[in-house]
Amino acid sequence: MAGEKASTPKNGRPRAVGLDTILDAGTEIADDRGLDAVTFRALADRLGVSPMAIHRTTGGINALQHALVSRIVGEVTGAVDWPDHWRDVVRLFAETLRDLLMRHPVILEAHRRAPLVGPGADDVALRIVAALRTAGLDEASAVYAYGTLHDFVTGHVAIRLGRGNPEQLRLPPEHRTLSVFADHHDYDRRFAFGLDLVIGGIAAAAATPVSHEEQR
């Protein structure tokens, strides 16, 4: 993504840099080393400007981190071409969220600290709940179904990012034969199978509503 070029004084060190350039650099740092690694000093060293130049452009570290996360989420959600049927909406949401979190781990890190806020995230949540209502769920059930779906995706990605390659590959030989995942541990298949179960559960709940008293 193209950013504004920094102005350069006589000593050859740029005084100013555009916000897009800062966010590009910040995203790379955050995905590699975590959100806390995105500091004025780290950005200044990477971009060849002073830390004060970063501060002047962003307005502060909290504003910078918020803008970084919001831009990534907004770009992804704004590019989604939503289907009509609720099953397709749910599947596309889950797959898009998984791909986003895998590509930008900083989003998962930010979400651990606080709910993601912004028009993109809010609009998507409302869209998914509305789609679930068309499946036949009441409002409360649709919201909880969305939460379940969201938790499934974020939990899957958190485990996958934390463990990397299938965990049984690192098990001692004597333990591999005892692991339930010894012969069946493909992350993509695991995700697809789990998503089918979630969608099937939503369809079953919509076909056979459970009273609020029974849910307790």
C-alpha positions as CSV (number, residue, x, y, z in Angstrom):
1,M,0.0,0.0,0.0
2,A,1.5,3.3,-1.1
3,G,2.2,5.8,1.7
4,E,3.2,9.5,1.6
5,K,6.9,10.1,1.2
6,A,8.8,11.6,4.1
7,S,10.2,15.1,3.7
8,T,14.0,15.2,4.0
9,P,16.0,17.9,5.8
10,K,19.7,18.7,5.0
11,N,21.1,16.0,7.3
12,G,19.3,13.4,5.2
13,R,16.9,12.2,8.0
14,P,13.2,12.5,7.1
15,R,11.2,14.8,9.4
16,A,7.7,13.6,8.5
17,V,6.1,10.4,7.2
18,G,2.5,9.6,6.1
19,L,0.1,7.6,8.2
20,D,-0.3,4.8,5.6
21,T,3.5,4.3,5.6
22,I,3.5,4.1,9.4
23,L,0.6,1.6,9.5
24,D,2.3,-0.6,6.9
25,A,5.4,-0.8,8.9
26,G,3.5,-1.2,12.2
27,T,1.5,-4.1,10.7
28,E,4.7,-5.9,9.7
29,I,6.2,-5.4,13.2
30,A,3.1,-6.4,15.0
31,D,2.5,-9.6,12.9
32,D,6.2,-10.6,13.5
33,R,6.7,-9.6,17.1
34,G,3.4,-8.6,18.7
35,L,1.5,-5.4,19.3
36,D,3.7,-4.3,22.1
37,A,6.6,-4.3,19.7
38,V,5.0,-1.4,17.8
39,T,6.7,1.5,19.5
40,F,7.7,5.0,18.3
41,R,11.3,4.0,18.5
42,A,10.8,0.7,16.5
43,L,8.9,2.6,13.8
44,A,11.3,5.4,13.7
45,D,14.3,3.1,13.3
46,R,12.5,1.2,10.5
47,L,11.3,4.3,8.6
48,G,14.4,6.5,9.2
49,V,12.5,9.2,11.0
50,S,12.5,10.6,14.6
51,P,10.1,9.1,17.2
52,M,8.5,12.5,17.5
53,A,7.7,12.4,13.8
54,I,5.7,9.2,14.4
55,H,4.0,10.7,17.4
56,R,3.0,13.9,15.4
57,T,1.5,11.8,12.6
58,T,-0.4,9.3,14.8
59,G,-1.4,11.2,17.9
60,G,0.0,8.6,20.3
61,I,0.7,4.9,20.7
62,N,-2.9,3.9,21.6
63,A,-4.3,5.8,18.6
64,L,-1.7,4.2,16.4
65,Q,-2.5,0.7,17.5
66,H,-6.2,1.3,17.2
67,A,-5.8,2.7,13.7
68,L,-3.6,-0.3,12.7
69,V,-6.1,-2.9,13.8
70,S,-9.1,-0.9,12.4
71,R,-7.5,-0.5,9.0
72,I,-6.8,-4.3,8.6
73,V,-10.3,-5.2,9.7
74,G,-11.9,-2.6,7.6
75,E,-10.0,-3.6,4.4
76,V,-11.0,-7.2,4.8
77,T,-14.7,-6.7,5.7
78,G,-15.1,-4.1,3.1
79,A,-14.0,-6.5,0.4
80,V,-16.4,-9.3,1.2
81,D,-19.2,-10.1,-1.3
82,W,-21.9,-11.6,1.0
83,P,-24.1,-14.4,-0.3
84,D,-27.9,-14.6,0.4
85,H,-28.4,-17.9,2.2
86,W,-27.6,-18.0,5.9
87,R,-25.5,-21.1,5.7
88,D,-23.3,-19.5,3.0
89,V,-23.1,-16.3,5.1
90,V,-22.0,-18.3,8.1
91,R,-19.4,-20.3,6.2
92,L,-18.0,-17.3,4.4
93,F,-17.7,-15.4,7.7
94,A,-15.9,-18.2,9.4
95,E,-13.5,-18.8,6.6
96,T,-12.8,-15.1,6.1
97,L,-12.2,-14.6,9.8
98,R,-9.9,-17.6,10.0
99,D,-7.8,-16.4,7.0
100,L,-7.6,-12.9,8.5
101,L,-6.4,-14.1,11.8
102,M,-3.9,-16.5,10.3
103,R,-2.5,-13.7,8.0
104,H,-2.5,-11.0,10.7
105,P,-2.0,-12.6,14.1
106,V,-2.0,-9.0,15.5
107,I,-5.8,-9.0,15.1
108,L,-6.1,-12.0,17.4
109,E,-3.8,-10.4,19.9
110,A,-5.7,-7.2,19.9
111,H,-9.0,-9.1,20.3
112,R,-7.7,-10.9,23.4
113,R,-7.2,-7.5,25.0
114,A,-10.5,-5.9,24.1
115,P,-13.5,-6.4,21.7
116,L,-12.7,-5.2,18.2
117,V,-14.5,-2.0,17.6
118,G,-15.2,-0.1,14.4
119,P,-17.8,0.1,11.6
120,G,-16.3,-3.0,9.8
121,A,-16.4,-5.3,12.8
122,D,-19.8,-4.1,14.0
123,D,-21.4,-4.3,10.6
124,V,-20.2,-7.9,10.1
125,A,-21.6,-9.0,13.5
126,L,-24.9,-7.4,12.8
127,R,-25.0,-9.1,9.4
128,I,-24.3,-12.5,10.8
129,V,-26.9,-12.2,13.5
130,A,-29.5,-11.1,10.9
131,A,-28.6,-14.1,8.7
132,L,-29.1,-16.4,11.7
133,R,-32.5,-14.9,12.3
134,T,-33.5,-15.9,8.8
135,A,-32.5,-19.5,9.7
136,G,-35.3,-19.3,12.3
137,L,-33.5,-18.4,15.5
138,D,-34.9,-15.8,17.8
139,E,-32.8,-12.7,18.6
140,A,-31.1,-14.1,21.7
141,S,-30.3,-17.4,20.1
142,A,-29.0,-15.8,17.0
143,V,-26.6,-13.6,19.1
144,Y,-25.4,-16.6,21.1
145,A,-25.0,-18.7,17.9
146,Y,-22.8,-15.9,16.5
147,G,-20.8,-15.9,19.6
148,T,-20.3,-19.7,19.4
149,L,-19.2,-19.4,15.8
150,H,-16.8,-16.6,16.6
151,D,-15.3,-18.5,19.5
152,F,-14.9,-21.6,17.4
153,V,-12.9,-19.7,14.8
154,T,-10.7,-17.7,17.2
155,G,-10.1,-20.7,19.3
156,H,-9.0,-22.8,16.3
157,V,-6.7,-20.1,15.1
158,A,-5.2,-19.5,18.6
159,I,-4.3,-23.2,18.9
160,R,-3.0,-23.4,15.4
161,L,-0.8,-20.3,15.8
162,G,0.4,-21.4,19.2
163,R,1.4,-25.0,18.1
164,G,2.5,-24.6,14.5
165,N,2.9,-28.0,13.0
166,P,0.7,-30.9,14.2
167,E,1.5,-31.5,17.9
168,Q,1.8,-35.2,17.5
169,L,5.0,-34.7,15.5
170,R,6.7,-33.4,18.7
171,L,5.4,-36.2,20.9
172,P,7.8,-38.8,22.2
173,P,7.4,-42.0,20.1
174,E,5.9,-43.9,23.0
175,H,3.2,-41.3,23.3
176,R,2.2,-41.0,19.6
177,T,0.4,-44.3,19.7
178,L,-1.7,-43.0,22.6
179,S,-2.7,-39.8,21.0
180,V,-6.2,-39.6,19.5
181,F,-4.6,-37.3,16.8
182,A,-1.9,-39.7,15.8
183,D,-3.5,-40.5,12.5
184,H,-6.1,-37.8,12.2
185,H,-4.8,-34.3,12.6
186,D,-5.1,-32.1,9.6
187,Y,-5.8,-28.5,10.6
188,D,-7.8,-27.6,7.5
189,R,-9.9,-30.7,7.8
190,R,-10.3,-30.1,11.5
191,F,-11.6,-26.6,10.8
192,A,-14.0,-27.7,8.0
193,F,-15.4,-30.6,10.1
194,G,-15.9,-28.3,13.1
195,L,-17.6,-25.7,11.0
196,D,-20.0,-28.3,9.6
197,L,-20.9,-29.3,13.1
198,V,-21.5,-25.7,14.1
199,I,-23.7,-25.0,11.1
200,G,-25.6,-28.3,11.6
201,G,-26.2,-27.4,15.2
202,I,-27.6,-24.0,14.2
203,A,-29.9,-25.7,11.7
204,A,-31.0,-28.2,14.4
205,A,-31.6,-25.4,16.9
206,A,-33.7,-23.4,14.4
207,A,-35.8,-26.5,13.6
208,T,-36.3,-27.5,17.2
209,P,-36.2,-24.3,19.4
210,V,-35.2,-24.8,23.0
211,S,-37.0,-22.7,25.6
212,H,-35.0,-20.3,27.7
213,E,-35.9,-22.4,30.8
214,E,-34.4,-25.5,29.2
215,Q,-31.2,-23.6,28.3
216,R,-30.5,-22.8,31.9
